Amino acid sequence: MNIIASTVSLTVDDVAASSLFLTSHLGFREVMAAEGFVSLTRDDAAPDIVLLRRSTEVLPEGLHDQRLADLIVAFTVTGINAEEERLRGEGANITMPLRTEPWGERLLQLTDPNGVVVQLVEWIAPAGA
């Protein structure tokens, strides 16, 4: 097997709202769209993101009405302080302010209009290292 790309597929109620959030605040761009479907990409190492409208017929039978739960889409970034400042200035919904964990993880979380949690992480030397 040779994996040539990675994609995260998210089922949401309002595809347009999540698409606008990801394109406005996180630099994704739309590459394909149809009724109840959007495919987003970036030019870096981020996985592509596919947004499907909940209840769409392409979903398997048992998944038509399933909602997101316990899912965090995480991106490792550089310059997280500047990213937090930029996101605050844009009015992004920051649901967990920037914090530093003792094991060397600096992180913040955003939540889009559909409840999709996006975490930005920057790794630093752990405390005492």
Secondary structure, 3 states (H helix, E strand, C coil): CCCCCCEEEEEECCHHHHHHHHHHHHCCEEEEEECCEEEEECCCCCCEEEEEECCCCCCCHHHCCCCCCCCEEEEECCCHHHHHHHHHHHCCCEEEEEEECCCCEEEEEEECCCCCEEEEEEECCCCCC
